Structures are given as structure tokens and as C-alpha cells.
């Protein structure tokens, strides 16, 4: 029996995506729950898995745009049943060792007639070296790639064009992924739709660094995770949001929506682009809970296992360019939120303290905000509250 492999539902707002790559080959015998393909949408990248074991046959090539619910492959369960029979039945047979030019499948013979490609000239990837439909398609498509470099060889006879430059010599052209297209669109829209302004401050990290050094070993032994800077800043942000509620709001048309919860978005850099998973109810979480939640969210994002639910509903964003060495930046709003805090690298710098110049580990903070909703006084007050909480973490305990 053949089972259809369909593009799974991804949420009401997602109707299509790009089948970025197959994790298996056409004609492979796959296992139940095995990862089959990677799907890129305008919001997330996810994997499709096999609902049953059997031999897979592709209906769609990698790189094709597909619709939700579209059939992209079929799985022949009878092949799996035969393969999982007795060990004697699984032993090599004359068919498996037969020359690849013998007993080709109807699909291969049809492609041979259509394309003129001789199956006997191909090194098959199927069982016993048999040529599969995928092998035929791969060879049939190969001439299309060198075609771009063909004009370069006959350049004297034709006018050179940018497309005639052999790929990889001076430049390459790669289509933007769905996710990257959406990131680009949202960032531009944020700058056009909001009256974005950025205010800066600097924070002395001595107190937080001292606490981490003092309690790190005990913290790890008790909780199984390291005590990082992000949990301190998360708690400081929640404290500041409570002190300056205007920052914990957003504009919807001509209406101001005031949030009374503290779901903080954390920007995570992945190979696919920037993702911003949300840590829920940060006001109720312990430092250890925050560290675990951030670690889990970052892992899911980098492994392509993030879901729409993981990205939805944040009220404020924290982005840490300091891990890449950034000294100062102006972060762009994560719409529809009204503010975002940018963290930067910690560097020893001379500062004035009690009338003397001393060396301290300093970090620049940048708060970008929507000036339509948040006034300058509120933005500066918010940033000062964050600074005070980091420089004197006991404020988080007593709530001042």
C-alpha cells in the first residue's frame, strides 16, 4: 500500500513554503518517524517525517515551492514489509547483484526515452547499484548548470554579460529563503511604520560578574545549567517594565493595548537567519528557569525545530550583539512590540568613580522604542532602571 507524504499544516497564516532539501534519496527505504525533508516558510523552518516505513518515491524536487497539504512523495509499505521479513529473505539475491542496466524500473526506462540518457552510463544509488529515477533526473539536469559558463568559452563571439561569469569566480547568485525574505520585509516595515528612536546608556558589570563568579559552581550543581548574563537582564527588564508600563504596550490602529504580562522575546542567530523565540511569564520564573528556557529555545531555533507558538506573543525583545563582539548598535523594533533592548560586548574601560579613574568591565546598552507611544522621559527612565538593577542586583530582590 502506498502512503502519501504531504506538507503538514503549519498554522493558519502559512499556506505555502519551499521544500528546501530532502534528507533521503529517491528510492530509499525509510523508517517510521525518520526525517524526510526540510520545509522553509516565511516564519519557521521545520522537518517532515515519515508516517510509516517503506520505499519512498519523490513527487517534488528539492527547491520547489509547495502548498500546505500537497503530496510531495509516496511511501510503498510493501517494500518495508519484504525487507523486514526473515533474515534469509533479506539475504542478497541475484536481482540485487544484477548489472544496473538490467531490469530497470518503468520510470527509469521512460526517462531514458524522454531525455536520451543511457541508464547503463550512470552509477546507480539504488539497491545493488540499480539506477533510480532520482539518479536519472540528477544526470538529466546536470547540463543546465554548465550552460551558464558556456558563453564564457565563446566570449569573443558574443557580448559578455554578468550571467556569463562562471559561478564561484567573482560572485554567486542565491535566491533568498522564505525566512530571510520575511525578515527583510519586517525590518523595513518596522522602520517605515514606527517613529523609531534609540537612547543609550552604559552599565558597570562588576556586580553581576562578581555574583556569577561567587555562585557559579553551586548554581550549576543545583540546577544543571550555568548562571549567565541573560537571566540578570531578563529580570532587570521585567522590573523596568513594571516601573514604566508604557514600554509594555503596543499600538493597534488608533488603540493602545497595554500588556499586563511579561513574555520576553530573545533574539537567536541561526544559520537560517534571526529568530526570536519567547520566554513566557518571566516575572514568575527563577533565574535557573530563565536560563533553562533560553537554552531550550536557542537549541530548538538552531536545530530548525521551532514552532509558531514559540515565536508568538512577546511584549519586549532582548538582543545580544555582544556575543559577536559588537560594541554599539541601534536595534530595530520587533513589531508589533514598542521597544527592544540591545546588549553589547563587555570591555574594560577607564571610568570616573568617587573622584578617581578606575578600570571597570563596562557594557553599552541601547534601547530602541516607538516614539509614537513611548516618550523620551519614559524611555530614559526605563533604561536607567535596567542599569540600576544590573549594577546593584539587590534592587531586584527589594523591588526598587
Kinemage of the C-alpha trace (Angstrom):
@kinemage 1
@onewidth
@group {chain A} dominant
@subgroup {mainchain}
@vectorlist {calphas} color= white
{ca unk a 1} P 0.000 0.000 0.000
{ca unk a 2} L 1.333 3.457 -0.919
{ca unk a 3} L 1.128 6.162 1.756
{ca unk a 4} L 1.106 9.792 0.635
{ca unk a 5} L 3.649 12.170 2.170
{ca unk a 6} L 2.000 15.584 2.480
{ca unk a 7} L 3.165 19.012 3.598
{ca unk a 8} L 1.781 19.285 7.144
{ca unk a 9} L -0.297 22.234 8.435
{ca unk a 10} L 1.913 24.965 9.915
{ca unk a 11} L -0.669 27.398 11.260
{ca unk a 12} L -3.455 29.489 9.774
{ca unk a 13} L -1.111 32.190 8.476
{ca unk a 14} L 1.110 29.810 6.498
{ca unk a 15} L -0.222 28.484 3.195
{ca unk a 16} L 2.972 27.547 1.371
{ca unk a 17} L 6.701 27.047 1.719
{ca unk a 18} L 9.790 25.797 -0.060
{ca unk a 19} L 10.885 22.174 0.165
{ca unk a 20} L 14.481 23.224 0.817
{ca unk a 21} L 16.079 19.777 0.767
{ca unk a 22} L 15.449 16.082 1.060
{ca unk a 23} L 17.164 14.211 3.890
{ca unk a 24} L 16.787 10.910 1.993
{ca unk a 25} L 17.286 9.801 -1.605
{ca unk a 26} L 14.558 8.894 -4.049
{ca unk a 27} L 14.033 5.149 -3.793
{ca unk a 28} L 15.433 4.817 -0.254
{ca unk a 29} L 13.726 2.544 2.249
{ca unk a 30} L 12.844 4.830 5.149
{ca unk a 31} L 11.856 4.122 8.746
{ca unk a 32} L 8.768 5.325 10.580
{ca unk a 33} L 9.297 8.821 12.063
{ca unk a 34} L 12.509 9.303 10.058
{ca unk a 35} L 13.162 12.893 8.962
{ca unk a 36} L 12.373 13.128 5.237
{ca unk a 37} L 12.613 16.769 4.195
{ca unk a 38} L 13.221 20.311 5.374
{ca unk a 39} L 10.479 22.875 4.757
{ca unk a 40} L 11.194 26.604 4.785
{ca unk a 41} L 8.284 29.004 5.299
{ca unk a 42} L 8.186 32.748 5.804
{ca unk a 43} L 8.224 32.243 9.582
{ca unk a 44} L 9.929 28.971 10.522
{ca unk a 45} L 11.928 26.060 9.171
{ca unk a 46} L 10.640 22.606 10.076
{ca unk a 47} L 11.107 18.954 9.184
{ca unk a 48} L 8.665 16.477 7.692
{ca unk a 49} L 8.801 12.896 8.974
{ca unk a 50} L 7.669 9.516 7.671
{ca unk a 51} L 4.312 8.283 8.975
{ca unk a 52} L 5.250 4.715 8.090
{ca unk a 53} L 8.198 2.654 6.899
{ca unk a 54} L 8.708 1.749 3.251
{ca unk a 55} L 10.277 2.770 -0.041
{ca unk a 56} L 9.948 6.474 -0.796
{ca unk a 57} L 9.298 7.911 -4.253
{ca unk a 58} L 9.638 11.658 -4.765
{ca unk a 59} L 6.903 13.694 -6.421
{ca unk a 60} L 8.637 17.038 -5.931
{ca unk a 61} L 12.270 18.065 -6.354
{ca unk a 62} L 14.227 19.994 -3.718
{ca unk a 63} L 13.890 23.765 -4.088
{ca unk a 64} L 10.255 23.609 -5.227
{ca unk a 65} L 7.591 25.846 -3.698
{ca unk a 66} L 4.827 23.675 -2.278
{ca unk a 67} L 1.377 24.237 -0.778
{ca unk a 68} L 0.189 23.058 2.613
{ca unk a 69} L -1.371 19.631 2.126
{ca unk a 70} L 0.414 18.999 -1.192
{ca unk a 71} L 1.655 15.447 -1.840
{ca unk a 72} L 5.448 15.534 -2.213
{ca unk a 73} L 6.205 11.804 -2.118
{ca unk a 74} L 4.722 8.373 -1.594
{ca unk a 75} L 5.919 5.526 0.629
{ca unk a 76} L 5.420 1.946 -0.537
{ca unk a 77} L 4.814 -0.030 2.674
{ca unk a 78} L 5.085 -3.393 0.910
{ca unk a 79} L 8.810 -2.863 0.354
{ca unk a 80} L 9.302 -2.323 4.059
{ca unk a 81} L 7.343 -5.497 4.831
{ca unk a 82} L 9.521 -7.514 2.488
{ca unk a 83} L 12.708 -6.005 3.913
{ca unk a 84} L 11.651 -6.754 7.486
{ca unk a 85} L 10.841 -10.439 6.862
{ca unk a 86} L 13.127 -13.318 7.856
{ca unk a 87} L 16.902 -12.915 7.689
{ca unk a 88} L 17.046 -15.459 4.906
{ca unk a 89} L 14.707 -13.383 2.794
{ca unk a 90} L 16.874 -10.349 3.405
{ca unk a 91} L 19.973 -12.043 2.054
{ca unk a 92} L 21.412 -10.782 -1.251
{ca unk a 93} L 19.624 -12.131 -4.312
{ca unk a 94} L 20.713 -12.351 -7.929
{ca unk a 95} L 18.478 -9.344 -8.687
{ca unk a 96} L 20.346 -7.184 -6.163
{ca unk a 97} L 23.661 -8.156 -7.749
{ca unk a 98} L 22.461 -7.927 -11.319
{ca unk a 99} L 24.070 -5.393 -13.646
{ca unk a 100} L 22.480 -1.967 -13.305
{ca unk a 101} L 21.464 -1.985 -16.951
{ca unk a 102} L 19.145 -4.943 -16.376
{ca unk a 103} L 15.518 -4.832 -15.250
{ca unk a 104} L 15.258 -1.064 -14.954
{ca unk a 105} L 12.045 0.350 -13.459
{ca unk a 106} L 9.373 1.729 -15.822
{ca unk a 107} L 10.100 5.249 -14.562
{ca unk a 108} L 13.800 4.920 -15.435
{ca unk a 109} L 13.020 3.488 -18.877
{ca unk a 110} L 10.558 6.315 -19.528
{ca unk a 111} L 13.121 8.950 -18.515
{ca unk a 112} L 15.723 7.273 -20.705
{ca unk a 113} L 13.394 7.589 -23.679
{ca unk a 114} L 12.499 11.204 -22.866
{ca unk a 115} L 15.969 12.513 -22.043
{ca unk a 116} L 18.247 10.303 -24.111
{ca unk a 117} L 20.283 9.456 -21.001
{ca unk a 118} L 21.580 5.875 -21.023
{ca unk a 119} L 20.998 4.233 -17.600
{ca unk a 120} L 24.000 1.997 -18.237
{ca unk a 121} L 26.252 5.069 -18.117
{ca unk a 122} L 25.079 6.081 -14.624
{ca unk a 123} L 26.382 4.841 -11.299
{ca unk a 124} L 23.167 3.921 -9.538
{ca unk a 125} L 22.424 4.749 -5.916
{ca unk a 126} L 19.723 2.117 -5.505
{ca unk a 127} L 19.998 -1.360 -4.059
{ca unk a 128} L 22.709 -3.383 -5.737
{ca unk a 129} L 23.763 -0.361 -7.792
{ca unk a 130} L 20.423 -0.099 -9.540
{ca unk a 131} L 19.712 3.219 -11.249
{ca unk a 132} L 16.797 5.095 -9.689
{ca unk a 133} L 14.515 7.776 -11.034
{ca unk a 134} L 16.402 10.288 -8.883
{ca unk a 135} L 19.714 9.259 -10.483
{ca unk a 136} L 18.249 9.823 -13.934
{ca unk a 137} L 16.835 13.233 -13.008
{ca unk a 138} L 20.133 14.303 -11.475
{ca unk a 139} L 22.064 13.456 -14.638
{ca unk a 140} L 19.390 14.948 -16.891
{ca unk a 141} L 19.569 18.243 -15.007
{ca unk a 142} L 23.370 18.474 -14.977
{ca unk a 143} L 23.791 20.112 -18.403
{ca unk a 144} L 21.691 23.062 -17.214
{ca unk a 145} L 24.379 24.101 -14.681
{ca unk a 146} L 27.391 24.320 -17.039
{ca unk a 147} L 25.225 26.117 -19.591
{ca unk a 148} L 25.783 29.394 -17.773
{ca unk a 149} L 29.546 29.071 -18.227
{ca unk a 150} L 29.327 28.057 -21.879
{ca unk a 151} L 29.203 31.658 -23.165
{ca unk a 152} L 32.474 32.324 -21.309
{ca unk a 153} L 34.270 29.848 -23.543
{ca unk a 154} L 32.938 31.569 -26.653
{ca unk a 155} L 33.265 35.086 -25.252
{ca unk a 156} L 34.925 36.519 -28.395
{ca unk a 157} L 31.846 35.585 -30.397
{ca unk a 158} L 29.270 37.025 -28.029
{ca unk a 159} L 28.815 40.032 -25.776
{ca unk a 160} L 29.785 39.181 -22.179
{ca unk a 161} L 27.062 39.533 -19.558
{ca unk a 162} L 27.133 39.220 -15.754
{ca unk a 163} L 25.365 35.854 -16.078
{ca unk a 164} L 28.250 34.590 -18.191
{ca unk a 165} L 30.694 34.765 -15.276
{ca unk a 166} L 31.362 31.189 -14.125
{ca unk a 167} L 29.721 30.568 -10.757
{ca unk a 168} L 32.140 30.913 -7.883
{ca unk a 169} L 34.816 33.008 -9.624
{ca unk a 170} L 33.677 36.571 -8.888
{ca unk a 171} L 30.167 36.224 -7.499
{ca unk a 172} L 27.330 33.798 -6.913
{ca unk a 173} L 23.577 34.357 -7.012
{ca unk a 174} L 21.380 32.600 -4.472
{ca unk a 175} L 17.655 33.101 -4.040
{ca unk a 176} L 16.661 34.403 -0.628
{ca unk a 177} L 14.952 31.885 1.608
{ca unk a 178} L 11.360 32.480 2.633
{ca unk a 179} L 12.511 33.232 6.163
{ca unk a 180} L 15.135 35.748 5.017
{ca unk a 181} L 12.584 37.457 2.757
{ca unk a 182} L 10.198 37.827 5.685
{ca unk a 183} L 12.937 39.129 7.982
{ca unk a 184} L 13.858 41.736 5.371
{ca unk a 185} L 10.245 42.798 4.874
{ca unk a 186} L 9.516 43.098 8.591
{ca unk a 187} L 12.675 45.080 9.343
{ca unk a 188} L 11.944 47.594 6.601
{ca unk a 189} L 8.295 47.825 7.659
{ca unk a 190} L 9.310 48.478 11.270
{ca unk a 191} L 11.388 51.467 10.211
{ca unk a 192} L 8.635 52.855 7.975
{ca unk a 193} L 5.671 52.319 10.303
{ca unk a 194} L 7.124 53.340 13.682
{ca unk a 195} L 8.699 56.586 14.867
{ca unk a 196} L 11.787 54.696 15.993
{ca unk a 197} L 14.312 56.347 18.260
{ca unk a 198} L 17.261 54.904 20.200
{ca unk a 199} L 18.645 56.026 23.533
{ca unk a 200} L 21.905 54.787 25.055
{ca unk a 201} L 23.485 54.224 28.429
{ca unk a 202} L 26.359 52.241 29.873
{ca unk a 203} L 26.382 49.754 32.709
{ca unk a 204} L 29.119 48.575 35.061
{ca unk a 205} L 29.046 44.766 35.007
{ca unk a 206} L 31.229 44.326 38.098
{ca unk a 207} L 28.409 43.321 40.466
{ca unk a 208} L 26.874 40.739 38.133
{ca unk a 209} L 30.254 39.298 37.210
{ca unk a 210} L 31.133 39.049 40.904
{ca unk a 211} L 27.900 37.188 41.688
{ca unk a 212} L 28.447 34.780 38.812
{ca unk a 213} L 31.989 34.028 39.937
{ca unk a 214} L 30.894 33.534 43.558
{ca unk a 215} L 27.880 31.303 42.985
{ca unk a 216} L 28.516 29.672 39.594
{ca unk a 217} L 29.645 26.267 40.893
{ca unk a 218} L 26.790 25.946 43.380
{ca unk a 219} L 24.307 27.157 40.774
{ca unk a 220} L 25.426 24.539 38.250
{ca unk a 221} L 25.381 21.734 40.829
{ca unk a 222} L 21.846 22.588 41.891
{ca unk a 223} L 20.273 23.449 38.536
{ca unk a 224} L 22.356 21.752 35.848
{ca unk a 225} L 22.793 24.987 33.879
{ca unk a 226} L 25.231 27.872 34.073
{ca unk a 227} L 24.298 31.236 35.501
{ca unk a 228} L 24.562 33.619 32.551
{ca unk a 229} L 24.121 37.328 31.997
{ca unk a 230} L 20.808 36.930 30.152
{ca unk a 231} L 18.859 35.872 33.235
{ca unk a 232} L 20.025 39.032 35.039
{ca unk a 233} L 18.988 41.234 32.125
{ca unk a 234} L 15.678 39.395 31.768
{ca unk a 235} L 14.841 40.048 35.396
{ca unk a 236} L 16.048 43.651 35.084
{ca unk a 237} L 13.815 44.183 32.044
{ca unk a 238} L 10.763 42.743 33.841
{ca unk a 239} L 11.496 45.054 36.781
{ca unk a 240} L 11.779 48.061 34.447
{ca unk a 241} L 8.583 47.145 32.561
{ca unk a 242} L 6.687 47.152 35.853
{ca unk a 243} L 8.155 50.541 36.729
{ca unk a 244} L 7.463 52.039 33.276
{ca unk a 245} L 4.290 50.346 31.927
{ca unk a 246} L 4.222 52.495 28.774
{ca unk a 247} L 7.072 50.402 27.385
{ca unk a 248} L 4.965 47.273 27.904
{ca unk a 249} L 2.317 48.378 25.436
{ca unk a 250} L 1.739 48.495 21.682
{ca unk a 251} L -0.267 50.415 19.111
{ca unk a 252} L -3.098 48.764 17.170
{ca unk a 253} L -4.506 51.294 14.727
{ca unk a 254} L -5.757 54.149 16.901
{ca unk a 255} L -5.842 51.986 20.038
{ca unk a 256} L -3.157 51.448 22.696
{ca unk a 257} L -3.022 47.889 24.006
{ca unk a 258} L -1.480 47.704 27.483
{ca unk a 259} L 0.075 44.344 28.358
{ca unk a 260} L -0.063 43.036 31.914
{ca unk a 261} L 2.156 40.006 31.371
{ca unk a 262} L 5.883 39.607 30.795
{ca unk a 263} L 6.666 37.281 27.884
{ca unk a 264} L 10.149 38.331 26.774
{ca unk a 265} L 11.419 37.631 23.249
{ca unk a 266} L 15.072 36.563 22.906
{ca unk a 267} L 16.815 37.113 19.571
{ca unk a 268} L 18.717 33.998 18.474
{ca unk a 269} L 21.065 33.872 15.499
{ca unk a 270} L 20.782 30.712 13.369
{ca unk a 271} L 22.126 29.545 10.014
{ca unk a 272} L 18.697 30.316 8.560
{ca unk a 273} L 18.534 33.846 9.955
{ca unk a 274} L 17.441 35.638 13.109
{ca unk a 275} L 14.664 34.006 15.132
{ca unk a 276} L 13.039 35.431 18.235
{ca unk a 277} L 11.552 32.739 20.494
{ca unk a 278} L 9.532 33.888 23.502
{ca unk a 279} L 10.209 33.054 27.158
{ca unk a 280} L 6.823 33.018 28.890
{ca unk a 281} L 5.900 34.628 32.228
{ca unk a 282} L 9.414 35.761 33.085
{ca unk a 283} L 8.097 37.533 36.173
{ca unk a 284} L 7.279 34.149 37.752
{ca unk a 285} L 10.431 32.283 36.695
{ca unk a 286} L 13.531 31.793 38.809
{ca unk a 287} L 16.977 32.658 37.440
{ca unk a 288} L 17.541 28.953 36.768
{ca unk a 289} L 14.194 28.642 34.983
{ca unk a 290} L 15.074 31.593 32.752
{ca unk a 291} L 18.473 30.118 31.866
{ca unk a 292} L 16.921 26.737 31.047
{ca unk a 293} L 14.155 28.291 28.960
{ca unk a 294} L 16.628 30.410 26.990
{ca unk a 295} L 18.884 27.416 26.376
{ca unk a 296} L 15.989 25.224 25.222
{ca unk a 297} L 14.605 27.922 22.922
{ca unk a 298} L 18.002 28.624 21.357
{ca unk a 299} L 18.585 24.909 20.761
{ca unk a 300} L 15.202 24.470 19.073
{ca unk a 301} L 15.810 27.502 16.882
{ca unk a 302} L 19.240 26.335 15.720
{ca unk a 303} L 18.006 22.786 15.083
{ca unk a 304} L 15.087 24.060 12.997
{ca unk a 305} L 12.526 22.684 15.452
{ca unk a 306} L 10.998 25.992 16.455
{ca unk a 307} L 7.219 26.311 16.142
{ca unk a 308} L 4.918 29.269 15.555
{ca unk a 309} L 3.760 29.051 19.157
{ca unk a 310} L 7.368 29.508 20.293
{ca unk a 311} L 7.589 32.801 18.381
{ca unk a 312} L 4.211 34.319 19.153
{ca unk a 313} L 3.143 36.817 21.797
{ca unk a 314} L 6.273 38.519 23.131
{ca unk a 315} L 5.904 42.003 24.658
{ca unk a 316} L 9.564 43.107 24.629
{ca unk a 317} L 12.754 41.872 22.943
{ca unk a 318} L 16.334 41.481 24.159
{ca unk a 319} L 19.070 41.064 21.546
{ca unk a 320} L 22.691 40.418 22.458
{ca unk a 321} L 25.142 41.521 19.783
{ca unk a 322} L 27.906 41.405 22.358
{ca unk a 323} L 28.429 37.695 21.838
{ca unk a 324} L 29.709 38.575 18.362
{ca unk a 325} L 31.859 41.443 19.618
{ca unk a 326} L 29.514 44.350 18.850
{ca unk a 327} L 30.451 47.483 20.765
{ca unk a 328} L 27.387 49.590 19.943
{ca unk a 329} L 24.328 49.335 17.685
{ca unk a 330} L 20.787 50.612 17.200
{ca unk a 331} L 18.492 47.552 17.240
{ca unk a 332} L 15.359 47.600 15.063
{ca unk a 333} L 11.956 47.078 16.657
{ca unk a 334} L 10.418 43.630 16.638
{ca unk a 335} L 6.910 44.655 15.528
{ca unk a 336} L 4.312 44.953 16.933
{ca unk a 337} L 6.344 45.465 20.103
{ca unk a 338} L 7.202 49.011 21.095
{ca unk a 339} L 10.750 48.547 22.392
{ca unk a 340} L 13.867 46.392 22.141
{ca unk a 341} L 16.996 46.314 24.303
{ca unk a 342} L 20.371 45.797 22.653
{ca unk a 343} L 23.240 44.357 24.727
{ca unk a 344} L 26.854 44.690 23.655
{ca unk a 345} L 30.360 43.467 24.373
{ca unk a 346} L 31.837 43.865 27.862
{ca unk a 347} L 35.141 45.740 27.730
{ca unk a 348} L 37.424 47.045 30.451
{ca unk a 349} L 37.326 50.847 30.268
{ca unk a 350} L 38.518 53.710 32.449
{ca unk a 351} L 35.627 55.364 34.293
{ca unk a 352} L 35.345 58.017 36.977
{ca unk a 353} L 34.322 56.598 40.356
{ca unk a 354} L 34.299 58.634 43.572
{ca unk a 355} L 36.589 61.212 42.041
{ca unk a 356} L 39.122 58.664 40.779
{ca unk a 357} L 39.737 56.988 37.433
{ca unk a 358} L 39.323 53.219 37.731
{ca unk a 359} L 39.076 50.321 35.291
{ca unk a 360} L 35.693 48.612 35.143
{ca unk a 361} L 34.050 45.992 32.885
{ca unk a 362} L 31.585 48.205 31.004
{ca unk a 363} L 28.796 47.443 28.556
{ca unk a 364} L 26.838 49.842 26.351
{ca unk a 365} L 23.052 49.445 26.385
{ca unk a 366} L 20.793 50.604 23.541
{ca unk a 367} L 17.024 50.940 23.843
{ca unk a 368} L 15.140 51.444 20.588
{ca unk a 369} L 11.496 52.406 21.052
{ca unk a 370} L 8.427 53.651 19.203
{ca unk a 371} L 8.267 57.363 19.963
{ca unk a 372} L 4.569 57.433 18.998
{ca unk a 373} L 3.833 55.582 22.224
{ca unk a 374} L 6.868 55.979 24.475
{ca unk a 375} L 8.116 59.448 25.399
{ca unk a 376} L 11.800 60.219 25.830
{ca unk a 377} L 11.460 60.542 29.599
{ca unk a 378} L 9.852 57.104 29.845
{ca unk a 379} L 12.492 55.524 27.624
{ca unk a 380} L 15.376 57.034 29.579
{ca unk a 381} L 13.745 56.072 32.891
{ca unk a 382} L 13.291 52.503 31.671
{ca unk a 383} L 16.936 52.240 30.627
{ca unk a 384} L 18.137 53.721 33.918
{ca unk a 385} L 16.040 51.151 35.818
{ca unk a 386} L 17.740 48.357 33.868
{ca unk a 387} L 21.158 49.904 34.564
{ca unk a 388} L 20.462 50.236 38.288
{ca unk a 389} L 19.233 46.638 38.573
{ca unk a 390} L 22.374 45.295 36.887
{ca unk a 391} L 24.792 47.444 38.840
{ca unk a 392} L 23.008 46.636 42.127
{ca unk a 393} L 21.140 43.297 41.703
{ca unk a 394} L 19.755 43.507 45.259
{ca unk a 395} L 17.251 46.015 43.830
{ca unk a 396} L 15.588 43.054 42.109
{ca unk a 397} L 15.024 41.481 45.499
{ca unk a 398} L 13.627 44.529 47.275
{ca unk a 399} L 11.834 45.848 44.163
{ca unk a 400} L 13.202 49.393 43.979
